[in-house]
Amino acid sequence: VNAAGRLVAASGAGREGRVPLPDEAFGQIVRITSVDGLPAVNEPLDFEGGLWNWRAMLLIPFEVIGVDPDKLPTSLLGNFYKCGDLTAHPHYVTWSPVGTPSPDYHRPEYFGELTL
């Protein structure tokens, strides 16, 4: 998800052959975003020198990720990451550490436990 609420998501057991979420599933995900530090509407944007903070909150129904809400497990495995590879200052961060020499997020062996 980016600061405007645009979301990219797919499902699948491995890195290859992942299937993008259908439009119906995307429509069920509530996205709330905010951006701090942008100039006023009529001021030019300084993409090189601007420091902006943004937040995103997503409400993802269990059905969208293939979990029956009436039969919830006690936990799920997963990770969250931010990838800024196309920015002026490339940066990467993950919630659950990934122990590879370069960013590689599709590694279930590094997923963390999400307690429900």
N, C-alpha and C positions, 0 to 999 in steps of 0.2 A: 504494500500500500504506500502511496506517496502522500505528500502534504495536501493534495487536492482530493484525496479519497479514492484515486484510481487503484484498482486492486488486480493483481495477477495471482492466480491460484490454479493448481492442477492436482490430480490425485493419481496414485499408482504405487505399486510395491517397490519400484526401483527408479533409478535415474532415467532409464530409457522407457519409452512407451507411455509416458504420463499423459493423462487426458485432462484438458482444460475443463474447469467447472462449467456447466451449462448456464446460459443466461438466467434461467429461472433461479438457480442457486445463488448467483451473484445478487439477484434482486432481493433475496431474503437476508442478506448481510447488511446490518445497519452500520454505517460508517460516520463517525463524528470527528472532524478535524478542526484544528485551530493553528494559526501561524502568528508568532510574535516577532516584532522587529522589522516588518516590512514598512517601507516609506508610505506616506499618504498617497491616495489614489492618483493625484496629478503630478507626483514627483517621479523623475526617471529612476528606473531600477539600476542599481550598481551590482551586477552579478559577481564582479571580482572582489569587491570589498565588503559586501553585505554579510552580516552575521544574523541568521534567522533561526529561531527555535520553532519547531512544530511538533504537534502531538496528534496522535490518531488513536481513537478508541473504536474497536470493532466488536459488535455483538453478533456472534456466529451461532446460528442454531445447530444443535447437535446433529440433526438430520443432514445438514449440509456436509458434515465430515463423516457421514456414514455410521453415526452412533444413535441407537434407539434411546430416546430420552426416558422411556419407561423402564429401561434395563441398563442403567448407567453402570459402567465399571467403576472401581474405586480410584483408578488412575488411568492416564493415557501417557504415551511417550511422544515427545515432539520437541521442536526448537523454534525460536523466533530469531530473526536476524534482520539487520539493516545493511544494505549494500549500497555504498556510494561510489561505485566504480566509474561513473561517468561525470563526476564532479571535478571542480578545479583542484580539490585536495582529496584524492581517493581515500576512502576509509571503509572499514568493515567492523561489525560488532555482532556478537551472538549472545543470547541469554544463557544457553548451555555451551560451555567451551567446546570447540572443535579442535582436536589435536592433529591437524595437518599443516604442512609447511606453507601452504597458500590457501586462500578461502575456498572451501568446499562444503557446501551446506547440506547436500543430500546424502548424509552419512548417518544412518540410523544408529550405528554403534556409539554415536556421540549425543543422541537425544537425551533430554532430561525428563524426569517424571513430573507430570502435571497431576496433582492430587485433586480429585473432585469432591 
